[in-house]
Amino acid sequence: MTTTAIVTLAAVLVIVLGVSLITRPRHSSTVDFYLAGQRVGVVTNSWAICGDYLSAASFLGVAAAVYVSGLDGAWYAVGFAAGFVPVLLLVAAPLRRFGEFSLADFLARRLNSDTVRISSVAVVQLVILCYLVPQSVGGGITWELLVGHGIGGLSAYSTGVLLSTAVIAVVVAFGGMRGTTWNQAVQFLLLFLALVWLAVVVTSDGFRYGEAVEALSSQPLANPELVDEDAGQWALSQETNYIQPDQPAVFGEAGTRYGHLGQVALVVTLAMGTAGLPHVMNRYFTSPTGRAARTTTVWVLVLIGVFYALAVMLGTAAREVIPRAQQDHPWLAEYTVDGVLRIPEHALPVLGRIYGDEAGLGLVTAAALIAAMSTVAGLLLASAATWGHDVYERHINPRATQRQAVWAGRLTTLIAAGTAAGLAIALRPDAFTPAMPSLVATMVTWAFAVAGSALTPVVVLAIWWRRTTAAGAVAGMLTGGVLAVAMFLTASFLQPSALRELLAAPTLVVAPAAVLITVLVSLRTRAPADADTSWVIMHGTAADRHTERLAALTVEERRRRRAR
Amino acid sequence: MRFEGETSSPEVQDTPAEVDAAFRTLRRIAVTYFIVFLLVLAAFPVLTMALDWWTEARVIRNLSPAFLTAGVGLYAVFAVIGIAAATLSSSVEARMLGQQQNLGQQPDAEQT
């Protein structure tokens, strides 16, 4: 292991464990463990949501998708960034005002049904698993690149998966939402810093965005393909143009990966999925008021917009810089085929090493590890809230003490982490590269597809349509979940076509179907009796004003004390 | 989850009629901005199909309008939609809800 690797890993550990120690929960209560006492301010929460949301798929995956597909790779960035617009318009403020611990808890209380709770727990767990696995894959890829060898007879990839998941599982199990919030906020700032540093060094070295896109578009886009598996032989293969099949696919134009329908289907799937992501939505319950939740989302929209614009630019920069850097950096030969990276997720770490040598590689890989770990933290906490609160506290042991409930959450955190690490080890990213623009980003798309098809329609209807019933919600969730999984699994057996694109990103079709089923079943079942009470809580601002007045009184009291 | 006593205090209660009126206005705002958002998303493939200029012209820093939109422009539009919708929704809530509380607090304000 090089000195850089040791320093990088030590820095990541010191940051993660240090922040967790300083911000450890003060009380052993479920409100403190799952919701950080519901006192997380707008700026801190927006950083934490960004840390939670900007995963390995965003940091490694978006740049990788642009690197390998050009303009078509940018649809990931557009879809991920677009996701917070529906959250802001339709979900953030009413969800927070209604309160609760988790999405499943919200739906169950709003619709007054344990069946809804159990159904949503099942969907939430599926989303969490689909999202957790690629983050662990990201940890493995980063370790492979940074350290290069394993520990205790394990491969470098497996060691990375196990260590990154284990560290964050322990941090979450003992730090709860308070420790996780501060960890995610600090981690987002470090991640952002790494991206800004890369953008600055690349630009100062003479990278010009427009000229680079022009130069890359002057020749057909080709990527490495494993031509002889036994001999491990790779060769460049030209990409097909899915919009104009008679023309070669080029970097700067759409069509290298998707047709028109595929573009829209992918962006809609990612955009609608965010509002159903349990780890992101659970963060809104930590805001003190609904208004604060809404303002937090505005901050998030601005911050992630800048982040994704930089990620797209750096994916382009990597494509242009790496081939011409080969002469001065012979180590690149190990990772490339005729100047093009075999694993596109290596784009940013390789760029870091080119410009910052071992220290640059250290900074970027630390950021990648941090990106994976902060999202894993959010996912594990969401899993803990679902199992510990929605299943254990509500069904298995309704008389559980606060201490028992918190320990149930901690235990389920460790089990979810173990399952995700096991699945990540079973999947090798380089084996999937020819079929998927970026394995990490593609796997995350599945999580968004299930969330956007099964959870978002029901959550939005529960907030905005009084007549939504428990039976309607269960029918909608089942329809959305089953159809989404069936469609993206079917897509993996089909040849590239418009149908395959639609099936691979199914929310465009499935979400309207889920809405339709929810509405039809709701209209055929008895309307919930206490919808008016829920309406006053969700859409009224009494609780917001009360909390704001208490906060103002507290500030005034502090001022008076200081004046004395 | 609700804070203890937060709805038992009479001066901070919203009436169902007030909430319903505010809800209808907020729903109109949310739906309007959501339609704008969907139109922005749908515009990209439509422009790619309909206008050669969209992919062939060079505008800022030698980038085509299509690449500029996917690389930078859409994130700015999302932020603008978010800021506009959040500002309008919060101002509607402030105008339509909690008026009784403000009226109730006025004498106190005058006394101080």
Interface residues (C-beta under 8 A of the other chain):
Chain A: V31 Q38 L71 A74 W75 A77 V78 A81 A82 F84 V85 P86 L88 L89 L90 A93 G99 E100 F101 R208 Y209 G210 E211 V213 E214 I243 G252 E253 A254 H260 Q263 V264 V267 V268 A271 F285 R291 R294 T295 T297 V298 L301 V302 I304 G305 V306 Y308 A309 V312 M313 T316 W464 D532 W535 V536 I537 H539 G540 T541 A542 A543 R545 H546 T547 R549
Chain B: M1 R2 F3 E6 T7 S9 V12 Q13 D14 P16 E18 V19 D20 A22 F23 L26 R27 A30 Y33 F34 F37 L41 A42 F44 P45 T48 M49 T55 R58 I60 R61 N62 L63 S64 A66 F67 A70 G71 V72 L74 Y75 A76 F78 A79 I81 G82 I83 A85 A86 S89 S90 E93 L97 G98 Q101
